């Protein structure tokens, strides 16, 4: 095994750095060309070799530059066009987000993860990268009365742990408490306080942007975390459009006075702002109002999205700006 890894390293060095041919490497290592090809393939699969295609920081497209300038963030844009299926759009964005996350983490990092349909679509595309002393920390509770096993959350955490050889720290509380007083009491428990302390020290965070009314349903609104009366109250009376880390947001970015947030277990926008790298991911133009709310709440440093979603967000922001000017 040691000899094989030695051959793998030498083959990679000669092929990728010294630009030798496989035939030349095969002669040097006294192997067949097909054996060299397998060594190179295994090196890529193990993470010894990482092949990336570098784009300008964020993106150089006019839409990306507009979003970046408007909200002071980095924008990583996937161009997929208007006619592709929702599933294809989501997949392309998920692949880019997986690559960005892989390149953003390093040894010793505390990596915060908020569960959801977006993150569950990202983890299958994560290429393995072995980190030393890294920890994956759950950022919001995941149980509800219909699914107390939280299988969805556990699967996401395990996939990230496997990708990065990282420890897992779960957050064993409900997504939403029934009473704010229960949450306050739980926050005083030492086991929960220990997780909260890690959450306050995160180096990198990744999360989707949920929307109450979206083409691709957000898990928090489709899996029994909220009942019909709660959803109606959020949309009709409190004008909520979506969430980040199960903390509800309005389109204008306000969140602190929303009653449900007093019972939500996820990190608030104010708490997220302490994290140096915060990656928000969305691949659905019907979530534009939720994305705008998340941007205005300053929840992210990096936005990964597709061109149609970026266009929808900019159109919405421009329409609101025009309406304000007309009113004045």
N, C-alpha and C positions, 0 to 999 in steps of 0.2 A: 504493500500500500504506500509506504514511504517513497519507494522508487517511482511509483506511478505519479504521485503528486509532484515529485521532482521533475519528471518528464513533462507533466502538464504545465508547470511553471515555465520551464525552458521553452516549450513549444509556443506558449503564449507570448513570451518575451520576444522570441525570434519573429513570430508571425505579425504581432500587432505593433511592436515597437521598432524592430529592426527591418521590418517589411520583407522578410524572407518568404520564399514560396514553400508550399507544403512539401514539394518534392525535395527541396534542399534540407528542410527540417527532418524529413524522413531519413535521408541519407545520414545526417549527423547523429540522429538518435538510434539508427539501425532498426527502424520500424517501417511498416508499410505506410503508404499515403493515407489509406483508410483509417489506420490506427491514429495517425496525427489528427485527422479530421475528428475522430471521436474524442481525443484529448481536448481539442479546442471547444467542442460542443459541451463536454462535461465541465470545463472551466467556466463557461458562461452559465450553465445551470447551477453550479455551486456558489457562484458569486465571486469567484476569483477574478473574472473579467466582467466588467460592466460596460456595455455599449450604449451610449446615449447620443441623441441628436439634439444639439443645443440650439435653442431659439434665442432671440434677443430677450432681455429680462422682461418677464411678463409676456408682452406681445407687441409687435410694431404696427398692428392694424389701427386705423383711425378710431374704431369703436373701443378697442382696448385702451388706447391712449386717453380717450375721453373719460372712460370710467376711472382709470388710474388717476388722472388729474382731478376729477371731481371729488373723489373720496380718499385720495392719498394712499392708495394701495398698489400692489402688484397684481396685474391681470394676466392669467394664463389661458389663452383662448384656443379652442378647437374649432376649426372651420369644417362644418358638416353640411351646410346648406339648409334650405327650407323644406325640401321634399323628402328627406330621410324619415324612417320610422322613429317613433319615440324610443323604442328599445335600442336602436342603433345609435341615436344621439346620446343616450344615457351611457352606453357602453364606451363610446369614444371619450367622453368626459371622464369616466371612471378610470380608463387606462392612463390618461394624462395625470389625474390626481394621484394614482398609485405611484407613478414615476416621480412626481414631485415630492411626495411623502418620503419615498425611499432615499432621495437625494438630500432631504432636509434634516434627517435624523443622524445622530452620531453617538459614539460611545458615551455611556454615562447619562444619556438623556432620559428625562421623564416625559413620556409621550401620552398626551391626553386624547381620549377617543370618546366621542358621543355616538351612541348606537343609532341606527336608523336605516331606512331602505337604501339611502345613498351609500353609506359606509359598507353595508353588506354587499353592494355591487362593486365596490372598490377592491376589497380584500382578495378576491380571486385573481386579480391582476398584479398583486404585489410580487416582485421578484425577491428571492431570498437575499438578505444581507445580514450577515452575522455581526451583531454588535456586542461589545463588552459592557456589562453592568448597566444595561438599559432596562427600563420598566415601563410597561403599558398600564396606564391608569384610566379607569372608567370615570367619565365626567358627569354622568347623570344616572340616577337610579333607573332600574329597568323592569321591576315587577308591577303587575296589576292584578285585579281580582279575577280576571279570566285566564291568566297565564302566569301563575306564580313561579314556574320553573325558569322563566326568562331564557328560553333556549336561543332566541334570536340574539340576545346580548352575549351569551357565553360563546356562541359560534364566532362572532366578530372578534372577541378578545383572544380566543385561542388561535385564530388565523393570524392575527398580528404578532402574537407571541412566537409562533412558529416562524414567521417571516424574518423576525429580527433577533431570534434567540433571546427574547426578553422575558422578564418576570411579569406576572399579571397581578394587578391589584384591583379587585372588584369593589363595587360600591353597593353593598347589600341593603338597599333601601328602596321603597316604591318610587316610581316615576313621579307620582303626585301623592302627597299625603292627604288624608281626609280632612285633617285639621291643622291649621298653622301652628297651634300649640304643640301638637305631636311632633312636628318637624323641629321646633325649637328644642324640645326635650331630647330628640334623637341626636341633634347636633352637639349636645353635651356629653353623649356617650363616648367613652374613650376610643372604642374601635372605629366608630364613625369619624370622630375628630382626627384620628390618625390618617384616614384617607383624605379628609378635607385638607389636612396639612400638606400632603403630597400634591393635591390639586392646586394649592396656592403656589407651588414651586415648579410648575410644568415648564418645559422648554419649548415644546412643540405641541400643537393641538390640531386635530382635524375633525370636521363635522359637516353634515349636510345642512341644508336650509329647508325646513319643513314648511308646507303650505296647507291651509285648511281645504282649499279648493284647488286641486292640481290634477293634471292629466294622469300622472303617475302618483298614486296615493301615498302620502307620508304615513309611516308605520304608526306614529303616535295617534293619528286620527282614524286609522282603519283597524286597529287591533285591540280595541276595548279599553284603552287607557282613559278615555273620556266618554261620558254618556251623551245622549242627544240633547238633553237640557243644557249641559255644560257647553257643548259646541254652539248651540243656539245663542246662549248668553255671550259667548266670546265674540261671535261674528256680528250679532245684531246690536247688542247694548254696548259692548266694549271695543268694537271695530278692530278686532284682532285679525291679522292676515296670515300669520304663521309663527314659527318659533326657531330658535337656535338652542340646542341642548335642552329642549322641552321648556324653555323660558319663552313665554308668549311675547310677540311684538306687534305693534301697529306699523302701518306703512310709513308714518313719520318718524319711526325709530324709538318711540316712547315705550316703556315697559314697566316702570317701577310701580305705577298705580293700578296695575291689572291684578285683580284679586287672586286669580289662580296662581300667580307667580309667588305669592306668599306661601303656597303649598308645594311648589315645584322643587325638585331636588337638584336640578342641573345648575351649572355655573351661569351666573348672570352676565350680561354684557360688561358690567363694571369689573367683574372678576376675570372675565376673559381678557380684558385689556391689559392685564399684568403679564400675559404670556407673550414672549418675544415673537414667536412665529405661529400665526393662527390661520389655518387653511380652511376656507369655506368652499364647498363644492356643490354645484347645481347644474343639471342638464335638462332643464324643462322650462320653456318659455312661459308656461302658465303659472310659474312661481315668481314671476317678475315683481309683484307687489311685496312678497315676502323677502326677496333678495334686496329690494330697495330699503325695506325696514331694517334688515340686518346690516346693510352698509351704513345707514344713517345712525345706527346704534354703535357703530365702530367695533363690530364683533370680530373683524378679520383684518389681517395684514395682506393676505393673498386670496384672490378669487379665481377658482378654476371653473370655467363655464364654456358653453358653445356660443357660436356667433348669433344664433337666433335668440337665445336667452339674453345676451348682452344687448342686442338690438331692442328687445322688449323692455328691458330695464331703462335704457336711455330714452326711449319713446315716452315711457311713463313719467320719468323725471322731467322731460322737456314739456310734456303736456301740463304738468302741475305748475311748472315755472311760468308758462304762458297764461294759465288761468289766474295766477296771482297777479301778474302784470295787468291783465284785463280788469281785474277787480279793483286795482289801485288807480 
